[in-house]
Amino acid sequence: MSRALIYGGLLAAAGLVQGAWLARVEISGAILDPLLPIAVAVGILRGAEAGGVTGLAAGLLQDLLGGGPLGVNGLTKMVVGFASGVFERSIYIENPLLPAV
């Protein structure tokens, strides 16, 4: 239960930062997305189901904060979080900085 609260708080903070500041910053025409690396990191560290659920929550939060039609970001981030969890065995994660990268 406490892990879910930590992930929820991290997603809420990253979503608010993105909605407030990062949505206005463009680098070569791309908008920064801090929610996607969180979904990938959870998928790598906790498995496919946790990555998919975290990705879905992150995407729906982004959609609710004005990121596009409801469900589009949720679906894409869910697929990416789930896929990172499925392929976690082929990723060498002995280095603790790899999930952050």
Sequence and secondary structure as in RCSB ss.txt:
>XXXX:A:sequence
MSRALIYGGLLAAAGLVQGAWLARVEISGAILDPLLPIAVAVGILRGAEAGGVTGLAAGLLQDLLGGGPLGVNGL
TKMVVGFASGVFERSIYIENPLLPAV
>XXXX:A:secstr
 HHHHHHHHHHHHHHHHHHHTGGG EETTEE  SHHHHHHHHHHHH HHHHHHHHHHHHHHHIIIIISSTTHHHH
HHHHHHHHHHHTGGGS   STTTTT 
